[in-house]
Amino acid sequence: MTADDRLTRIQGKALAALLVSRTIAEAAAAAGVGEKTIRRWLAAEPFASAYRAAARESAREATSALLTA
């Protein structure tokens, strides 16, 4: 079971929003939750580890795309 499997539907939505938004406030609005809620999730498991893993994968994909361009 991965950290993503333990997230609620709304947490998954917030995680995706964090990856494409410029700010936490922007991600919170896109996910329909409060900014404080996302900050609290970022400080707790399993959301924190799921976010770190998703951010690493996103950076890895971007790096790969730049290197193959």
Long-range contacts (C-beta under 8 A, 24 or more apart in sequence): 2-50, 2-53, 3-45, 3-46, 3-47, 3-49, 3-50, 3-53, 4-50, 4-53, 4-54, 6-46, 6-50, 7-46, 7-47, 7-50, 11-41, 11-47, 11-50, 14-38, 14-41, 15-47, 15-50, 15-51, 15-54, 18-51, 19-54, 19-55, 19-58
